[in-house]
Amino acid sequence: MTNAAMPAQGTAHSNHGVITSVRGSVVDVRFEDSLPPIYSLLRAGKETRVAIEVLMQLDAHHVRGIALNPTQGLARGMAVEDTGGPLKVPVGKEILSRMFDVFGNAIDRLPAPSDVEWRTIHRGPPPLASRSTKSEVFETGIKVIDVLVPLERGGKAGLFGGAGVGKTVLLTEMIHNMVGHQKGVSMFCGIGERCREGEELYHDMKEAGVLPHMVMVFGQMNEPPGARFRVGLAALTMAEYFRDDEHRDVLLLIDNIFRFIQAGMEVSGLMGQMPSRLGYQPTMGTELSGLEERIANTDTGAITSIQAVYVPADDLTDPAAVHTFSHLSASIVLSRKRASEGLYPAIDLLQSNSKMATSAIIGDRHYLLAQEIRKTLAQYEELKDIIAMLGMEQLSPDDRIIVGRARRLERFLTQPFFATEQFSGIKGKDVSLEDAIDGCERILKDEFKDYPEGAFYMIGAIDEAKEKARAVKAVNPAEPGPKPKGSVKPQAAGKPITAVEQGANAH
């Protein structure tokens, strides 16, 4: 379906203009009668295929706009039609299980959805009076997130990480678990990411049976900056329909919010604005706020957003990362080091945090446990230098106990994903918050100190460690396993475990 076939981008309008200049994606147009307002959509070119959004009024007769699709074929003197309104997208029940571009065109090779309403993508945030004041936890079924970085229902969480550390895989797993836990709608918005990922996600969701509860909107990296800059607002408009009209909870996944900022930077440069720090646009804060403030928990429903944030050169002080941080209720930082150790999801347990992790919201038991886990992991982090230089035998008995707890916790907080079953061959696990808390508590109480560390790697609930330990023991009788009560500790009779031997038990 071509852009010209869209019936919804404004009605026939008598206001016509003429192109006066074309510079890449920037088009200047002269209107004799009346000047179109900012954000108006103009149509130009053969069969009016080229969509231009007005971003600047230069004088009484000229406007400057950014093309949302390629400008090949445009020339000075060509006629331009004012559609009489801004860019609009379809909303309604019929858009479920479908895939769209920024114009609301179906791109899944199926007929265009019928019985839909077209709404403008430029909308204000919900008023303060209609916002919910309750703080509720959004359960994901992923142990490490639910225990240490609880997400807020109607809040915004960021997935920070460089290229290839697992942001998209984590988002895909969230979609799968959303249908099981919340019975809500999932919106996936791809901003400036790879076309391949969109197609793979579509087929994966279809096979997983969750496509009927999903809508996908894509503005991929091969599209002009104008389209990538507006696709986030298009997805948000669709999500607002399900929240405000259908009174349903929506999980909005954005991959990648940095590409939204990057597209804004390209548009800003094309429009001739003076760049700010590190080449970013001077209006970055305003543009990001315009998107983020519309994601909210209201009386009728909630849009919970999880956003992948590419961090340039893994530098968390980059202006794009800093501006994004200020909007989030939870920050999940992905670590390349943990990914290289095979500890997936590769979440940096000490750098990640959540504003929900207070005793008033998650309860005393959960809060104190999370603090104890962080304390144990922080102590282990401090001891790593000593272990690397001198070996485990130089540690005091108390420190050895802390190292054992921390390493078992790290492995218990790994989890096999449904999204990676076809690659890993391990069946995905969805773990309840109660099971995750119970497992961490029992590890901290040294209930499993005689179990090999490998027994805790890629399991669901803690009881699976017992079965895995027996399996490891059956394959390798020399491997330490669960001992009857009153037995001698494995290292008590002989020499202490060395750093090399300790590492051999890791997986």
C-alpha positions in Angstrom: 0.0 0.0 0.0 1.5 3.3 -1.0 1.4 6.4 1.1 -0.9 7.9 -1.5 -3.5 5.2 -0.8 -4.0 6.4 2.7 -7.4 8.0 3.1 -6.8 9.3 6.6 -4.1 12.0 6.5 -6.5 14.8 6.3 -9.4 15.5 3.9 -9.1 17.1 0.6 -8.0 20.7 1.2 -8.0 23.7 -1.1 -4.7 25.1 0.2 -2.0 24.5 -2.4 1.6 25.6 -2.5 4.8 25.4 -4.7 8.2 23.9 -3.8 10.9 26.5 -3.7 13.8 24.4 -2.7 14.8 20.8 -1.9 17.9 20.0 0.1 18.0 16.3 1.0 15.1 15.7 3.3 14.4 19.5 3.8 11.8 21.0 1.6 10.8 24.7 1.4 7.3 25.5 0.2 5.6 28.8 -0.8 1.9 29.3 0.0 0.0 32.3 -1.4 -3.3 32.1 0.6 -2.8 30.8 4.1 0.3 29.3 5.9 -0.2 25.7 7.2 0.3 25.4 11.0 3.4 23.6 12.5 3.1 19.8 12.3 0.7 20.0 9.2 1.2 17.2 6.7 1.9 18.2 3.1 1.8 16.0 0.1 4.0 16.4 -3.0 5.5 14.6 -6.0 4.0 12.0 -8.4 0.7 10.7 -7.0 1.5 12.9 -3.9 3.7 10.1 -2.6 6.1 12.3 -0.6 4.8 13.3 2.8 6.3 16.5 4.3 5.8 17.6 7.9 5.9 21.4 8.5 8.5 22.2 11.3 9.1 25.9 10.7 7.3 29.0 9.3 10.0 31.1 7.7 7.9 34.2 6.8 4.4 35.2 5.7 4.4 32.9 2.7 7.1 30.2 3.2 7.3 27.1 5.4 10.1 24.6 5.9 9.4 20.9 6.4 11.1 17.6 6.7 10.2 14.7 4.3 9.1 11.5 6.0 10.0 9.4 3.0 12.6 9.7 0.2 12.5 12.9 -1.8 13.6 11.4 -5.2 11.6 13.0 -8.0 10.9 16.3 -6.2 11.8 19.5 -7.9 11.3 23.3 -7.6 8.0 24.5 -9.0 6.1 21.2 -8.2 2.7 21.6 -6.6 2.2 20.8 -2.9 -1.1 19.9 -1.3 -1.9 20.8 2.4 -3.8 17.9 3.9 -5.4 20.2 6.5 -4.1 18.2 9.5 -1.1 16.5 11.1 0.1 12.9 10.6 -2.5 10.4 11.8 -2.4 6.7 12.6 -5.2 4.0 12.9 -6.5 3.0 16.3 -9.0 0.3 17.2 -9.3 -3.4 18.0 -8.6 -4.3 14.4 -4.9 -3.2 14.7 -4.1 -6.1 17.1 -1.7 -8.7 15.6 -0.7 -6.3 12.8 2.5 -4.5 11.8 2.6 -0.9 10.7 4.9 1.9 9.5 4.9 5.5 10.6 2.0 6.4 8.3 -0.3 3.7 9.6 0.2 1.5 6.5 0.1 -2.3 7.1 3.5 -3.7 6.3 2.7 -7.4 7.0 1.4 -8.2 3.5 -2.1 -8.4 4.7 -5.1 -6.2 3.8 -5.3 -2.8 5.5 -7.4 -3.0 8.7 -11.0 -1.9 8.3 -13.2 -0.3 11.0 -10.5 1.9 12.5 -10.4 5.4 13.6 -7.5 7.7 12.6 -5.9 9.9 15.3 -3.2 12.5 15.3 0.2 11.5 16.7 0.7 14.9 18.3 -1.2 14.6 21.6 -0.6 16.1 25.1 0.2 14.0 28.2 -2.8 13.0 30.4 -3.7 15.7 32.9 -2.4 15.4 36.5 -6.0 15.0 37.8 -6.5 11.8 35.9 -3.2 10.1 36.9 -3.1 7.3 39.4 -1.3 8.0 42.6 -0.8 4.4 43.6 2.6 2.7 43.2 2.2 -0.9 42.1 4.9 -3.4 41.1 4.8 -4.8 37.5 5.8 -8.5 37.8 7.9 -9.8 34.8 8.6 -13.4 35.7 12.4 -12.7 35.4 14.1 -13.4 38.7 16.8 -10.8 38.7 14.5 -8.0 37.7 11.6 -8.8 40.1 14.0 -9.2 43.1 16.5 -6.5 42.6 15.1 -4.0 40.1 11.3 -4.2 40.5 9.4 -2.3 37.7 6.6 0.1 38.3 3.1 -0.4 36.7 2.7 2.6 34.5 6.4 3.5 34.9 9.3 3.7 32.6 12.3 1.3 32.8 15.5 1.7 30.7 17.7 -1.1 29.4 21.1 0.4 29.1 23.8 -1.3 27.2 26.2 -1.3 24.3 25.8 -3.3 21.1 25.3 -7.1 21.4 24.7 -7.5 25.2 21.1 -8.7 25.0 18.7 -5.7 25.0 16.4 -6.9 22.3 16.3 -10.5 23.7 15.3 -9.1 27.1 12.5 -7.0 25.5 11.3 -10.1 23.5 11.1 -12.1 26.8 9.1 -9.3 28.4 6.5 -9.5 25.6 6.1 -13.3 26.1 5.7 -12.9 29.8 3.3 -9.9 29.6 0.6 -12.1 28.0 0.9 -14.7 30.7 1.0 -12.4 33.7 -1.0 -9.2 32.9 -3.4 -10.3 30.1 -2.7 -7.0 28.6 -1.7 -5.6 25.2 2.0 -5.4 24.1 3.1 -2.6 21.7 6.5 -3.0 20.1 8.0 0.1 18.6 11.2 -0.3 16.5 13.0 3.0 16.1 16.0 3.0 13.8 16.9 -0.7 14.4 17.7 -3.5 12.0 15.0 -4.6 9.5 16.0 -8.2 10.1 15.0 -7.9 13.8 11.5 -6.8 12.9 10.9 -9.7 10.7 12.4 -12.2 13.2 10.3 -10.7 16.1 7.1 -11.0 14.0 7.6 -14.7 13.2 8.8 -15.5 16.8 5.7 -13.9 18.3 3.5 -15.7 15.8 5.1 -19.1 16.8 4.8 -18.3 20.5 1.1 -17.6 20.1 1.2 -14.0 21.5 0.7 -12.1 18.2 -3.1 -11.7 18.8 -2.2 -9.5 21.8 0.4 -7.4 20.0 0.8 -4.4 17.7 4.1 -3.6 16.0 5.2 -0.3 14.6 8.5 0.1 12.8 10.6 3.0 11.5 13.8 1.1 10.6 17.3 2.4 10.1 17.0 2.5 6.3 14.2 5.1 6.5 14.7 8.9 6.5 15.3 10.7 9.9 11.8 12.3 9.7 10.1 8.8 9.8 12.3 7.5 12.6 11.7 10.7 14.6 7.9 10.3 14.5 7.4 6.5 14.7 7.6 6.6 18.6 4.7 9.1 18.7 2.7 6.9 16.3 3.1 3.8 18.6 2.3 5.9 21.6 -1.0 7.1 20.0 -2.0 3.4 19.4 -1.1 2.5 23.0 -3.1 5.4 24.4 -6.2 4.1 22.6 -6.0 0.7 24.5 -5.4 2.5 27.8 -8.0 5.3 27.5 -10.7 3.7 25.4 -10.4 0.0 26.1 -9.2 0.4 29.8 -6.5 -2.1 29.4 -2.9 -2.3 30.6 -0.3 -1.8 27.9 3.3 -2.9 27.8 5.1 -0.5 25.4 8.5 -1.7 24.3 10.7 0.8 22.5 13.9 -0.4 20.8 15.8 1.9 20.7 15.1 5.2 22.4 18.6 6.4 21.6 17.7 6.2 17.9 14.8 8.6 18.6 17.2 11.1 20.0 19.6 10.4 17.1 16.8 11.0 14.5 16.0 14.2 16.3 19.7 15.2 16.0 19.6 14.5 12.3 16.4 16.5 11.8 17.8 19.4 13.8 21.0 19.5 11.8 19.0 19.4 8.5 16.8 22.2 9.7 19.9 24.3 10.3 19.8 24.5 14.1 23.0 25.1 16.1 24.2 21.8 17.7 24.6 21.5 21.4 27.0 19.5 23.5 28.6 16.5 21.6 26.6 17.4 18.5 23.2 16.8 20.0 20.2 19.0 19.2 19.5 22.0 21.5 15.9 20.8 21.9 16.7 17.2 23.0 15.3 17.6 26.5 12.0 19.0 25.2 11.6 16.4 22.5 12.3 13.5 24.8 9.9 14.8 27.4 7.2 15.2 24.8 7.4 11.4 24.2 8.1 10.2 27.8 5.4 12.3 29.6 2.6 10.6 27.6 3.6 7.3 29.2 1.6 7.2 32.4 -0.6 5.3 34.8 -4.1 6.8 34.8 -7.5 5.9 36.4 -8.5 3.9 33.3 -5.3 1.8 32.8 -1.5 2.0 32.6 1.1 2.2 29.9 4.2 0.5 31.3 7.2 1.2 29.1 10.5 -0.6 28.8 13.0 1.1 26.6 16.3 -0.2 25.3 18.9 2.6 25.4 22.0 2.2 23.3 24.9 3.8 25.2 27.5 5.2 22.8 30.9 3.7 23.6 29.4 2.3 26.9 29.7 5.8 28.3 26.8 6.4 30.8 27.7 10.1 31.0 26.7 10.7 27.4 24.0 13.4 27.2 21.5 11.0 25.6 21.9 8.5 28.4 21.8 11.2 31.1 18.6 12.8 29.7 16.9 9.4 29.4 17.9 8.5 33.0 15.9 11.5 34.4 12.6 10.1 33.1 13.0 6.5 34.4 11.6 4.8 37.5 14.0 1.9 37.0 17.4 1.5 35.2 18.6 -1.9 34.1 22.3 -1.7 33.1 23.5 -4.6 31.0 27.1 -5.6 31.4 29.4 -6.8 28.7 31.6 -8.6 31.3 28.7 -10.7 32.6 27.7 -11.5 29.0 31.2 -12.7 28.4 31.0 -15.0 31.5 27.7 -16.5 30.1 25.6 -15.0 33.0 22.4 -14.2 31.2 20.4 -12.0 31.5 23.7 -10.0 31.6 22.4 -7.4 34.1 24.9 -5.5 36.2 23.4 -6.2 39.6 25.2 -3.3 41.4 24.7 -0.6 38.8 21.0 -1.3 38.2 18.4 0.3 40.5 14.7 1.0 40.9 12.8 3.7 42.7 10.3 1.0 43.6 12.8 -0.8 45.8 11.6 0.7 49.1 10.1 -1.1 52.0 6.9 1.0 51.7 6.1 -0.4 48.3 7.6 -3.9 48.1 7.5 -4.8 51.8 10.1 -5.2 54.5 11.0 -8.8 53.7 11.7 -8.2 50.0 13.5 -4.9 50.7 15.8 -6.3 53.3 16.6 -9.3 51.1 17.5 -7.1 48.1 19.8 -5.0 50.4 21.5 -8.2 51.7 22.0 -9.5 48.1 23.6 -6.2 47.1 25.8 -6.2 50.2 27.0 -9.8 49.5 27.7 -9.0 45.8 29.5 -5.8 46.7 31.7 -7.6 49.2 32.5 -10.2 46.6 33.4 -7.5 44.1 35.9 -6.1 46.6 37.4 -9.5 47.2 37.9 -10.3 43.5 41.3 -8.5 43.3 42.7 -10.5 46.2 41.4 -13.7 44.6 43.0 -12.8 41.3 46.4 -12.0 42.8 46.7 -14.5 45.7 44.0 -17.1 45.3 41.1 -18.3 47.4 43.4 -19.8 50.1 44.5 -16.4 51.3 40.9 -15.4 52.2 39.6 -15.8 55.8 36.9 -18.5 56.4 34.2 -15.8 56.6 35.3 -14.2 53.3 35.2 -17.6 51.6 31.6 -18.1 52.8 30.7 -14.7 51.3 32.4 -15.6 48.0 30.5 -18.9 47.9 27.1 -17.2 48.6 27.8 -14.5 46.0 28.8 -16.9 43.2 25.7 -19.1 43.9 23.5 -16.0 43.9 25.0 -14.8 40.6 24.2 -18.2 39.0 20.8 -18.5 40.5 19.9 -15.1 39.1 20.5 -16.4 35.6 17.5 -17.7 33.8 16.7 -19.6 30.5 14.4 -17.5 28.3 11.6 -18.6 26.1 13.0 -16.2 23.5 16.3 -18.1 23.3 15.0 -21.7 23.4 15.8 -22.4 19.8 19.4 -21.2 20.3 20.3 -22.6 23.7 18.2 -25.8 23.7 17.2 -25.0 27.3 13.4 -24.7 27.9 12.4 -21.2 29.0 11.3 -20.6 32.7 8.9 -18.1 34.1 9.6 -17.7 37.9 7.1 -16.1 40.3 8.4 -13.4 42.7 7.7 -15.6 45.7 9.9 -18.5 44.3 12.7 -16.0 43.4 12.7 -14.5 46.9 12.5 -17.9 48.5 15.5 -19.1 46.5 17.7 -16.1 47.3 16.8 -16.3 51.0 17.8 -20.0 51.2 21.1 -19.3 49.4 21.9 -16.5 51.9 21.2 -18.9 54.8 23.8 -21.3 53.4 21.3 -24.0 52.9 23.0 -25.0 49.6 26.7 -24.4 50.6 27.6 -28.0 49.7 26.1 -27.9 46.2 28.3 -27.2 43.2 27.9 -23.7 41.7 26.9 -25.2 38.4 23.7 -26.6 39.9 22.3 -23.0 40.2 23.2 -22.0 36.6 20.2 -21.5 34.2 17.5 -22.9 36.5 14.0 -21.6 37.5 12.9 -22.1 41.1 15.6 -23.1 43.7 14.3 -26.7 44.0 15.7 -27.4 40.5 19.2 -27.0 41.9 18.8 -30.3 43.8 17.9 -32.2 40.6 20.7 -30.6 38.7 23.2 -31.4 41.5 22.2 -35.0 41.4 22.6 -35.0 37.6 26.1 -33.4 37.9 27.1 -35.9 40.6 25.9 -38.9 38.4 28.0 -37.7 35.4 31.1 -36.7 37.6 31.2 -38.6 40.9 34.2 -36.4 42.0 32.0 -33.3 41.8 30.8 -32.2 45.3 27.1 -32.7 45.7 24.4 -32.5 48.4 25.7 -34.3 51.5 23.7 -35.9 54.3 23.6 -33.9 57.5 26.6 -34.2 59.8 29.0 -35.1 57.0 32.5 -33.6 56.6 32.8 -30.5 54.4 34.5 -31.3 51.1 37.6 -29.1 51.9 37.8 -29.9 55.6 39.8 -33.1 55.1 42.2 -31.9 52.5 43.8 -28.7 51.2 41.6 -25.6 50.6 40.0 -25.1 47.2 42.2 -23.0 44.9 41.0 -20.2 42.7 41.4 -22.5 39.6 39.3 -25.2 41.2 36.7 -22.6 42.3 36.4 -21.3 38.7 36.1 -24.9 37.3 32.8 -25.2 39.2 31.4 -22.0 37.6 29.2 -23.6 34.9 
